[in-house]
Amino acid sequence: MKEANKTFSVGTLAFRAECNIETVRYYENENLMPPPPRTTGGHRQYSKDHLKRLYFIRRCRELGFPIEQVRQMLRIIDEPSHTCEEVKDLARLQILVVQEKLDDLNRLKEALGEMFSQCSGGGYTIEHCPIIQALYRDSC
């Protein structure tokens, strides 16, 4: 059988895409993956196109795209009347989200660094530890 026409089980699909079977099922339930044809015995038969789509979805998710934006990109792919500019707009939005997260992480790093610099270590008991005190103070 030619590689292009080869079909495989959900387990093989998941293995080749380096994810769990539950991940495949989740994307199917979210209608991100098209339903595969079934054998006469009712077993799903996935193709290379399913694998390619699953790779795409997983890569989008690794880059932090929310499910709805992945859905939009897949719609753009599935409906050829769309343009690359639409994908670029979605990527631009994701860049802004990532930048906001980086800014938040930098603020977190600064706050932790400030607490860390206030503590000389071994000389304090736990009840007088500046880090513990700062965590209590910041939580009230």
N, C-alpha and C positions, 0 to 999 in steps of 0.2 A: 504494500500500500504506500502510495506517495506520502511524503511528510505533510504536504499541504492538505491532504484529505484525511489524515490520521485523526482519530478521535480518542479521547481518554476520559477516565472517570474523574469525579470530583476530587478524590484523593490525589490522583496524579496531577490534576490541575493545580491544586493547592501546593503540592510538593514543588512543582516546577516554578510556581510564582512565589515560593518561599513564604507562604502564609498558612493559616489554619483553615480547615474546612469550614469552620464557623464564620470566618471572614468572607469566604466565597458566598455562603448562604446569606450573610448580612447584606452584601452588595446586591445579591439577587432580590432580596426582600425590599431593598431600597430602589429597585428597578434601575440600577446602574449597569447591571449585567443582563443581556438578553437571555430569555429562557432557552436552554439548549434543547435540541431534539432528544427524544427518548427511544430506547430500544423497545422491542415488542414486550420485553419483560419490565418496562418502566424505568430502566436505569438511564440517567442523564448521560449524554455523549457530548463532551466539550471539544471544541476545535481550537486550532491555532489562533483564530480570531478572538475567541473567548480569552485565551491566554494573553494575547496582546492587549486586550481591553483591561484585563485584570492588572497587568503590569502598569498600564497608564493610570488607573485608579489608585493603585498603591503608591506610585511615585508622586501623584498629586497630594495624597494624604501625608506622605513623608515630608513634603514641602509645606505642610500646614493648611492646605486648602480645605475649607469646610465642605461637607457633603453637598450642600446646595451649589457651591461654585463648581465642584466636580461635575455635578449634574448639568450645569450650564455649559461647561466645556464639552461634555459628551453630546449634548444637544447640538452644539455648533459643529462638532465632527460629523454627527449623523445627518445633519441637514446642510448640504454643501452650498447653500445660498449665502452662508455666513462668510465673514472675512476674518483675516488674521488680526485685524485691529480689535475685534471683539475679545479675542483671547488675550491680546496685549492689555486691554483694559482690566480684565480679571487679574492678570499678573501684576499690574500696577497696584490694584487694591490690596493684593496679598503682600506686596512689598511694604506698603504702608502699615499693614497689620504686624508684619515681622519687625519693622522699625519701632513700633510702639512697644512690642514685647522686649526688644533690646533696650530701649530707654527705661522700661520698668526694671529690667534686670540690672542695669547700671545703677539705678537708684537703690535697689536692694543691696547691691555690692557695696555701695558707699555707706549705707546704714550699718551693714554688718562690719565693715572696716572700722567705722567709728566706735562701735561697741568693742571690737577686738582691741583697738588701740588704747582703750580706757582700762584694760585689764593687764596687770603685770604678771598674772599667773599665780604661782604657788603661795604667795603671802596672804591671800584672802581665804576666809572660810566661805563655804557655799552661800551662807546667808548674807555675806557682804560682797559677793562676787559682782563686779560692775556689769558683766554681761547678763547675769540673771536679773539684776536690778533693772537694767534697761529693758529687758523683755517684759518684766512685770509692769514697769512704768508705761511702756508703749501699748500695753494691752488694756489699760484702765481708762 
